[in-house]
């Protein structure tokens, strides 16, 4: 059996476990059986095993990290988002409801990757740099953190809309959910800033300039500034939680566009690698 | 009174509204900049007066805010992470803007293409491209630099795997340095480095019909896979199309595929090795004198590079302190829970994120849907490339526009003509796109087209048979291959209307003029410019 078939089998096994996890968490939360939610989370955690094996096989097959091609980039993004989610709910079990947003989005991301071109692409010499590893790793962490902030913003809106259920009651009060939303945004900002800085240092090493107004560079700055506007506006104008939640969702959409959509629309040096 | 005016100005510059507006303007400028091509964006947005004004205003606001925050931090006499983090972010951003300004004023970038064995003299004019800052002279290094050799490795797919150059600096004690991609050499305060731009060069000696000799080094650029291509204009209106391949070992190629055309006539097609030459029908000749590698050498000097790295460090430490190690206060005026009767209002209220999503989805849909002008663009590109392939008798040209099926068909059709000693000189007179339908991976385009054709004899370019003007209604089936729409097959949507009876080609048996008409001019030699 060749490596690609094995990869595919492990990837789809992971998808199956994640979907079972979503069903488990949804059952626990929708039918007000919070004590059952660990079953769903354990299923999702089990999915990480075949997913990790698939990513390792990919690494062995292509000889480089998940830097190129939607197939490997999206799969590894989904992996990291799920790891971040499980770490969070392990430390803060009251936040299990986030899984209802993060897991489906991660599965969609993974599915989208699996249906894209799985061709192995050789790593160009300019990409052989430690700064690329930082650039990509922190980008993935930022995606995970922003995804958590998006999920928290949705829960915040549900709570503000007066929705009531046992699982919403298990979550902290509105003020705390809002604070956590911003905490995740803050984590995302740390990772996003590091992504931009590492990318700049690498660009200077490979192309002799740390900033060239490449469209994706520019959109990453636009995303950073949009989050900065949100944080400043909340501080200066005492935004209400609902506005903060909508602002977080808008910024998350912008970050997704920057990472996953714009590289296919705007001609950029990022486009060449992320096909 | 004077002091009060300064205070009012200071208050204005640090007012929350102005700060948010400044960030918003820079953000919107970024969005606007991505709507143009990179060069145009630089010119119209990022180097425009209004953008630099907005950044300068933001810099002054940031300076005032940071100054006040530092003062407050010192007065508070307690080290709290949150205010310290905010101060560090702001100082970091100030350093980044300052570093960018210093680079624009005192930085310099230069670039030169060097052949193996070529020496770059220690003068500013030796560099082909110079981009000095506003207040600095063009770049000049103290010692001459010789490109001794280029060592490249390619993957079996043809993509570049590694590239290193050996440079010799003519100092008192000559210094030889091996420099791979992503590493650099310091020379006279400048940083020298190479990117991925390299390839084989072709040293041609072209003797015109009048006897005048032109010596040219043609730099072949990477096209696809292992293929490198370029063109060269001849002294009597000819054009030479050049192509060679560099295998995985990265060794210098020993020959180059040459097609010489004059207008629509193919005068020569064949392989030339170093030392070989050909005689052209005009009486001129073309000789290959060598095939060294070339590489693009970059140099830059940025006196504020350390400052920008310091700025990045401050910003990263600042956001880490502010958002991970310090509490985030919740807003005070939050009503806990919203009455049930407000839930409908929530659904009906303006939803900015929803609107943004909708605009995004609409935008993406517009990008994916194939409008008639876009379909026309694809058809016209296909027609232009295939016409040129027929004209040059060069089927490899069509790789960028056709899939494997259509590629095989064209290989046969063009090959048959070459065997007959003919090329096809065609011209599109009109193209009308009638409809374009797109499914997931297929795009079908129906067109009405008028073409003018004539056959030309290879070697002389003489027209063979009559000219013909034909009308077709065609159906193109494009398929998506790695994000590109390539022609998978083509069929007639209606019987074609020919302007001349078919079967009038004159078939010439025997040797095709131009093919293999290579005369040897001595042993292979390694060239230098």
Interface residues (C-beta under 8 A of the other chain):
Chain A: X117 X119 X121 X122 X124 X125 X126 X128 X129 X157 X159 X160 X161 X162 X173 X174 X175 X176 X178 X179 X182 X183 X185 X186 X187 X189 X190 X193 X194 X197 X200 X201 X204 X205 X206 X207 X208 X209 X210 X211 X212 X213 X214 X215 X218 X219 X221 X222 X225 X226 X228 X229 X232 X233 X234 X236 X237 X238 X239 X240 X241 X244 X246 X247 X249 X250 X253 X254 X257 X261 X262 X264 X265 X266 X267 X275
Chain B: X16 X17 X19 X20 X23 X24 X26 X27 X30 X31 X33 X34 X37 X38 X41 X42 X46 X100 X109 X155 X157 X159 X160 X161 X162 X163 X180 X181 X182 X184 X191 X193 X195 X196 X298 X300 X305 X308 X309 X312 X315 X316 X319 X320 X322 X323 X324 X328 X329 X330 X331 X332 X333 X334 X336 X337 X338 X339 X340 X342 X343 X346 X351 X352 X353 X356 X357 X360 X364 X367 X482 X483
